[in-house]
Amino acid sequence: MDLFRNAQLYQGEEKLVVSIDIGLTHSTVCYVHCLPNDRPRVRTVFKWPGQPEASGEAKVPNALLYKVATGELTSCGAEAGHSASYSYVVGEWLMIRVDPNFNLIIQGSLPRTSNLPTAEAACIDFMTYLIGCVQRFFEENTPNGQYIWRRLHSRMEVVLTSRDTSDSSIRVQLRNAAIAAGLVDPAHAERLLNKFTTDIRVYRITRSDSRLGISICANESLQAGSAFVVLDARQLLQKRLSGSNYCDGDSFDSIMDAFEKKTLRVFDGSYSDSVLHFGSTRDNDRRYGIMRGKLTLTMTEVARAFDDTVDCIIQSCQRLFEGSRIDCLFLTGSFGESPYLTRRIKGAFLGESRAVLDIPFLSSATPKGALIWRFERGDSVTPTEPASILPPIGPSNPDSASESAQHSPLGPNPSVQQVQPSLPRPLNPVSVQIVDRLYEAVDRRQNLSGPPHQKERLIVSFDIGTTCSAVSFVHMYPGANPEPRLVTRWPGQPLASGDSKVPTLIAYRDSNVVAYGAEALDFVGQAEYEIAQWFKLHLHPESVTISPGSTLEIPPLPTGVSLLQIYSSFLQFLYQSTKRFFEETTPGGAAIWQRLDQQATLVCAIPNGWKSKETDFLKQAAQYAGITHSEDDASLRMEFVTEGEASVHYILSKSGVTPWLEEGGTFAVVDAGGSTVDSTVFKCLSTSPNVTLEMVGACECMQTGGVFVDRSAKAMLAEKLRGSNYDDKLTINDMVSEFEKRAKRLFDGTSDSNVIQFGGRRDTDRNFDIIQGKLALKRSEVIAIFEQTIRSIAASCTKLLKDRQTKHLILVGGFGESPYLRNRLKADLGPHGIEVTIAEQPLKKAAAEGSSNWYLKQLLVNKVAPFALGVESTIAFDHARKDHRERKSRAYIADDGNNRMRDVFTILIARDATIESKTEIIFKAKATFEEQPESLKDFERELFAFDGEFAPNWTRDAKGNLLRNVRHLGKVKADLSALLPLSDLVEGQPAYKYWLLEYDIVVTVTGTKAIAQLRWKHKDRDQTSMGPIQVIPDF
């Protein structure tokens, strides 16, 4: 992200600034590498040991694992929760232990701490771990990163955050821990570690000297948050399970883990039960609502765990708002993304004419904001000065205080302006993110003050994957710099994770939809429900070949439900979720969506191998879903982009310095997804002033990917556990699901122990490598699971790059995040001088965001024809030619009296031909008539495509049937009535006269598509006309 809007180029000396936010349960780190005459950009560390890269998770758990006997630190972060039983996690709530001001009653509620290092020592260990991860991330994602880190590390500047408290002891402890951890030289600690931030405040937005400013009106620090919800839930569950086998010990700990990982983060107060998946299918006790390792809690029970904490927060807000008019509330922080808190806050304050807005995915807002705050304020600004953090937005009268108030995005607010901060304190960095959103609101009020329909547009892009899907959107309006935004909130998924992917699942009961996405997971394995999964495989055409040696069992569709119904239902779910996300996170979102919904452009990313049959199916599904209104509306508003093109646009938008992007150079993009691997080679034509690319050769599309690994894992586990107590379908499915979530995404080919946590802590069978609900797989076993899929992808890449001077391969897609796939491709392609890299940002669903970028930017100026495009014509019969004699049944006497052959395939664009954007291909055509035609109103000419390698001379066989790989593309139509009566009467063979009509077929290749039209010249005047546009599908 840019450091701040319209930031000036940095003019100081080169330096590295790191911001660390150690929260109660999780921590986040960001950094800025400042270069002279460059625009500073905030980078968030999103790769942590033991966490799948595909999630792009910026947060790391505050967990450390020590050996009981020696006190030796064995692991930190996510890895601390997946280790052997001789160790256990400590320091999970690190800041409570460090901060003496918390008066939380912790007796019996925190992890055990006897015979272990002090909180201060644990904090030092954790900071050492954090800075080590930052170093590794920086070196891997920065050109010459190792050299730069060594050069700047000794004078690195560190920004630490702390909660709002007048007691400085916590700051002193954090400072001392940072020094002891080697973050900075002790001699420079006072200079480098003197920037702390705070928590909760009320701000006033003002305007003067053409700038928006922010100043503190009131503040309050509150001991409330997710930790308190967890404590209340612990008491509730202990009471609920009293007398059962699950009320204490390992089983209860597993239940609490499940509550924290999911229910705490997704509960929204709706009238539905919450399911805690804590054990295996053998955990059953109907008396306590436990079935197949799942504990069901009612909405009322879960709400009781939340209500004390939420009530406390609402009361605090009411105290702060007393006597003031607060126009806008922003919810931030991890607990700020709780759907239940958001719902209660809106219920409490929306009725008072306040807008409640939440900012999506703010898990890294504090460290990002701390960096922005650091650069905005510098060292010379005193804490009590109002911080003017936004650039000029237009003319104003700086001498008029009332006018400044009127120009505030919050409106005039005299009562708030009278409130003064009680203590001088620095600016909360989160407020920078908030004001950024307010700036957006000001943009809209200024730029959309006129008629809003003239230039304002909405683009929604879909990527429906085999296992996961994603959506991005762009709201374009005058004066704005349009940027795609990913939908990061889906029903049943924790908001704080900011995950842009939603499972491609629908749960059905009696052919009726019960749940979508993550919520459908709760119904997997239940006999009365059927799950629609991997349904994209049913749509793959035969031309998308399956990898050699691979087999894949495609799950059947639910009983009584068609593929079209499934796709239309899922599209509707994606679109409605996007609408809700847009309205909740965009100022004036509901009105904007209502205004633009009916004209929104819809972009769909599709595999390279899909053709018009599949795109027509998606158009029909969109119409059935109510997103488009008719076949014509779908054709007008829906665009299709191959996953290869979408991916390259995503990569270029996320990459900074790109050594693989040089003028005249070529690079390959391989999108390894769930069921297909799409590969494309691009050539860079220019890098300045704009990047322009062309495709080199045809795209590759092979049916292989992540789901093939999952199927291989299922077969291996079934064989491994044969004869055990876990040799049943439901348990194996649970194991495969957990394998996909963690072991599959983390495996890099070196780990000797790979854990699948599928059950509770009572599930143990050492004969089958199962200990406390964890199944350990050997390195060789996991390699065997991957082998066939990896081998087929490597072969596809080798085929694609053969005889091409390509030095770089960019790997994207969900399966592209696999460290093992990456390492194997490096090993296979490295000896050939090809470097394998990934984008700087987490890939998540690159095709979804890349589709929006593709629509906006159109970097591809040259395209490669994916098939041969042509028309049917005729040729004079030649008895000397064998193929003419063999096709004699297709000969006929033409209007001119000559013997001619039908079905000639006249090529307009050859397959693999490189075509510049805006190129026109013109085919001079003619039609003959034995008699003067009475009408030319519905005149048409059909287009054909050939998908094979070598185009044939004919479109049909001797019986008139289309040849293999020849297909209809559509008809070019026009009303030529103005040309009647025809004026050209031509003499042919003796006694043959006919009427002649001459016209052109014009094919135009644009940035997003190819179109065909008929063109003709009017009689008796030098004027031409063009017929309606026919979009050429699949081009």
Summary of the structure (lengths in Angstrom):
residues: 1035
radius of gyration: 32.2
end to end distance: 34.2
largest distance: 113.0
contacts: 3426
relative contact order: 0.07
helix: 35%
strand: 26%
